[in-house]
Amino acid sequence: MPLHRTLLLALLALVLAGCSRVQFGYSQAERVLAWALESYLPLERRQSEALGRQLADFKQWHCRSQLPGYAAWMRGVGQEAAAGVSAAQVEARYANVRYFLRLMAEEASPRFAELARALEDRQLDDLESAFDKANGKYRREFVDVAYKAVVSERAAKTRERLEAWTGPLTREQRQIVDRWSAALEPAQADVLESRRRWQRSLREALTNRGDPAALRSRLFVLMAEPERTYTPSLTAKLEANRARTFGMVAEVSAQLTEAQKRRVVERTQALAAELEAIACPVPTRTAALP
């Protein structure tokens, strides 16, 4: 997973993935994000402290300005699920999540740009080495394996994620998921090459970090629009696979039992209530931005 997805999705996943301990997870968000970043890019003490301040300030913004919207979004998802959703509705909800990520990228990119300006060249070499290691792991787990195993694991994980919301799937629903997983176009090799392209673009941006405005702009694009670095092959496959995924979710939705509908509504409403109950931290310091 590219670095931007690790950082942004780690936070968004805490509140959109149905975690049963959302408040605890959100309270630890900046620690999780700091760990994720420093697993790629070891920082000196002063840099790590600056990162902590930026993340705390970012979380303050996110808690106050974004969580209310997430709660309302979650309630809407539950209401739609009870009535049954179409592929177009699923696509619209996917577009919502992309918008949430874009807003986060707008807020995060100037903060990361400020941190990046303090990096040393040797740290960029460390980052590149970490990328190489992560790419090797991805190749071993997803490229250099029998595609049949990828299909099977993907179906199993998807069934598990759905059941977190619906309870046990019926036999017909499991078959829908299995058919979907088998129908997706293999994209693992394309993903690996696109990861490398994104990483090279990031390295280039960080190498030319002397211009603050240009750096902020490039980091925003890499976070908010990573598809600009994708290979044409991956772009085409992702478009086709997304359409299949929207259709699969709609097909499963059409087969929900009354008990499953009640569970989805209960889970989404409970998660929305947890989001609304999160107490936003009181700001103690506002990080200076360039």
C-alpha positions in Angstrom: 0.0 0.0 0.0 1.4 3.4 -0.9 2.4 5.7 1.9 -0.4 8.1 1.3 -3.0 5.4 1.6 -1.4 4.0 4.8 -1.6 7.4 6.4 -5.0 8.6 5.3 -6.9 5.3 5.3 -5.5 4.3 8.7 -7.4 7.3 10.2 -10.5 7.0 8.0 -10.7 3.2 8.6 -11.0 3.8 12.4 -14.3 5.4 11.9 -15.8 3.8 8.8 -14.9 0.1 9.2 -17.3 -0.8 11.9 -14.7 -1.0 14.7 -16.3 -2.0 17.9 -14.0 0.3 19.9 -14.1 3.4 17.8 -13.6 5.9 20.6 -10.5 4.0 21.8 -9.1 3.6 18.3 -9.6 7.3 17.5 -7.9 8.3 20.7 -4.8 6.4 19.5 -5.0 7.7 15.9 -2.0 10.0 16.0 0.1 7.3 17.5 -0.9 4.8 14.8 -0.2 7.4 12.1 3.2 8.3 13.6 4.1 4.7 13.7 3.0 4.1 10.1 5.1 7.0 8.9 8.2 6.2 10.9 8.0 2.6 9.7 8.9 4.0 6.3 10.9 7.0 7.3 12.9 6.9 10.6 13.0 10.4 12.1 15.4 12.1 14.4 14.0 13.2 17.8 13.3 16.8 16.8 11.6 15.6 13.6 9.5 13.1 15.5 8.4 15.7 18.0 7.4 18.0 15.1 5.5 15.2 13.6 3.6 14.6 16.8 2.6 18.3 17.0 1.4 18.3 13.4 -0.6 15.1 13.9 -2.2 16.3 17.1 -3.2 19.5 15.3 -4.4 17.6 12.3 -6.5 15.4 14.6 -8.0 18.4 16.2 -9.2 19.7 12.8 -10.4 16.3 11.8 -12.3 15.6 15.0 -14.2 18.9 15.0 -14.8 19.3 11.2 -15.1 15.8 9.9 -16.5 13.4 12.4 -20.0 15.0 12.4 -20.2 14.4 8.7 -19.0 10.8 9.1 -21.8 10.2 11.6 -24.5 11.6 9.3 -23.0 9.6 6.4 -23.1 6.4 8.5 -26.8 7.0 9.4 -27.6 7.5 5.7 -25.8 4.3 4.7 -27.9 2.3 7.3 -31.2 3.8 6.0 -30.3 3.0 2.4 -29.2 -0.6 3.3 -32.6 -1.3 4.9 -34.3 -0.3 1.7 -31.9 -2.0 -0.6 -29.2 -0.2 -2.6 -28.5 0.0 -6.3 -25.1 -0.1 -7.9 -25.4 3.6 -8.6 -26.1 4.3 -4.9 -23.0 2.2 -3.9 -20.9 4.2 -6.4 -22.2 7.5 -4.9 -21.2 6.3 -1.4 -17.8 5.4 -2.8 -17.5 8.9 -4.2 -18.3 10.2 -0.7 -15.4 8.4 0.8 -13.1 9.7 -1.9 -14.3 13.2 -1.0 -13.5 12.6 2.6 -10.0 11.5 1.7 -9.5 14.6 -0.5 -10.5 16.9 2.4 -7.9 15.1 4.5 -5.3 15.4 1.9 -6.0 19.2 1.6 -5.4 19.5 5.3 -2.5 17.1 5.6 -0.4 18.1 2.6 0.9 21.4 3.9 1.7 19.8 7.2 3.7 17.0 5.6 5.4 19.6 3.4 6.6 21.4 6.4 8.0 18.2 7.9 9.5 17.2 4.6 11.5 20.4 4.3 13.5 19.3 7.4 14.5 16.0 6.0 18.1 15.1 5.1 19.1 13.4 1.9 20.1 10.2 3.7 16.6 9.9 5.1 15.3 9.9 1.5 17.6 7.0 0.9 16.1 5.2 3.9 12.6 5.9 2.5 13.5 4.4 -0.8 15.0 1.3 0.9 11.7 1.0 2.9 9.7 1.2 -0.3 11.8 -1.5 -1.9 11.3 -3.8 1.1 7.5 -3.1 1.1 7.4 -3.8 -2.7 9.2 -7.1 -2.2 6.7 -8.1 0.4 3.8 -7.2 -1.9 5.4 -9.2 -4.8 5.8 -12.3 -2.6 2.3 -12.1 -1.2 0.3 -11.0 -4.3 2.3 -11.3 -7.5 4.4 -14.4 -7.1 1.5 -16.6 -6.0 -1.1 -18.6 -7.8 -4.0 -16.3 -8.8 -6.4 -18.9 -7.6 -5.2 -18.4 -4.1 -5.6 -14.6 -4.4 -9.2 -15.1 -5.6 -10.0 -17.4 -2.7 -8.4 -15.1 0.0 -10.1 -12.0 -1.4 -13.5 -13.8 -1.3 -12.9 -14.9 2.3 -11.9 -11.5 3.5 -14.8 -9.8 1.7 -17.3 -12.3 3.2 -15.8 -11.6 6.7 -16.1 -7.8 6.2 -19.7 -8.0 5.0 -20.6 -10.3 7.9 -19.3 -7.7 10.4 -22.3 -5.6 9.3 -24.9 -8.2 8.3 -24.2 -11.2 10.5 -23.8 -14.6 8.8 -24.3 -14.5 5.0 -26.7 -16.9 3.4 -25.4 -19.5 0.9 -26.6 -17.5 -2.0 -24.9 -14.3 -0.7 -21.6 -16.2 -0.2 -21.9 -17.4 -3.8 -22.4 -13.9 -5.0 -19.2 -12.8 -3.3 -17.3 -15.9 -4.7 -18.5 -15.1 -8.3 -17.5 -11.5 -7.9 -14.0 -12.4 -6.7 -13.4 -14.8 -9.5 -14.7 -12.2 -12.1 -12.2 -9.4 -11.1 -9.5 -8.7 -13.6 -6.0 -9.6 -12.2 -4.2 -6.4 -11.4 -1.5 -7.4 -8.9 1.4 -6.8 -11.3 -0.1 -3.5 -12.4 -0.5 -2.4 -8.8 3.1 -3.1 -8.1 4.3 -1.1 -11.0 2.0 1.8 -10.1 3.2 1.7 -6.5 6.7 2.2 -7.9 5.6 5.0 -10.1 4.0 6.8 -7.1 7.0 6.2 -5.0 9.3 7.7 -7.6 7.1 10.7 -7.9 7.2 11.2 -4.1 11.0 10.8 -4.1 11.3 13.4 -6.8 9.0 15.8 -4.9 11.0 15.4 -1.7 14.3 15.8 -3.5 13.2 19.1 -4.8 11.8 20.3 -1.5 13.3 23.8 -1.6 10.2 25.4 -3.0 7.5 25.2 -0.3 4.6 26.0 -2.5 5.6 23.5 -5.2 6.1 20.8 -2.5 2.7 21.4 -1.0 1.1 21.2 -4.4 2.9 18.0 -5.4 2.2 16.3 -2.1 -1.5 17.2 -2.3 -1.7 15.6 -5.8 0.1 12.5 -4.7 -2.3 12.1 -1.7 -5.6 13.1 -3.3 -5.1 11.9 -6.9 -2.7 9.0 -6.8 -4.3 7.6 -9.9 -2.3 10.2 -11.9 0.7 7.9 -11.4 -1.1 4.6 -12.3 -0.3 2.7 -15.4 -3.0 2.8 -18.2 -3.5 -0.9 -17.7 -4.2 -0.5 -13.9 -6.5 2.4 -14.6 -8.6 0.4 -17.0 -8.7 -2.7 -14.7 -9.7 -0.6 -11.6 -12.5 1.0 -13.5 -13.9 -2.4 -14.5 -13.3 -4.0 -11.1 -15.0 -1.1 -9.3 -18.1 -1.5 -11.5 -18.2 -5.2 -10.6 -17.8 -4.4 -7.0 -20.6 -1.9 -6.9 -22.8 -4.5 -8.6 -21.8 -7.2 -6.1 -22.7 -5.0 -3.1 -26.0 -4.2 -4.7 -26.7 -7.8 -5.5 -25.9 -8.9 -1.9 -28.1 -6.0 -0.6 -31.0 -7.2 -2.7 -30.7 -10.6 -0.9 -30.6 -9.3 2.7 -33.0 -11.0 5.1 -35.1 -9.0 7.4 -32.7 -10.0 10.3 -29.7 -8.8 8.3 -31.4 -5.5 7.5 -32.1 -4.9 11.2 -28.5 -5.7 12.0 -27.1 -3.3 9.4 -29.3 -0.6 10.7 -28.3 -1.3 14.3 -24.6 -1.4 13.5 -24.6 1.8 11.5 -26.7 3.7 14.0 -24.5 2.4 16.9 -21.4 3.5 15.1 -22.8 6.9 14.2 -23.6 7.3 17.9 -20.1 6.4 18.9 -18.7 9.0 16.5 -21.0 11.6 17.9 -19.9 10.8 21.4 -16.2 11.3 20.7 -14.9 14.3 22.7 -12.6 16.3 20.6 -9.3 17.2 22.2 -8.7 20.8 23.4 -6.0 22.4 21.3 -2.8 23.1 23.3 -0.7 24.4 20.4 -1.2 25.3 16.8 1.6 24.2 14.5 3.1 27.0 12.4 2.6 26.4 8.7 4.9 27.9 6.0 
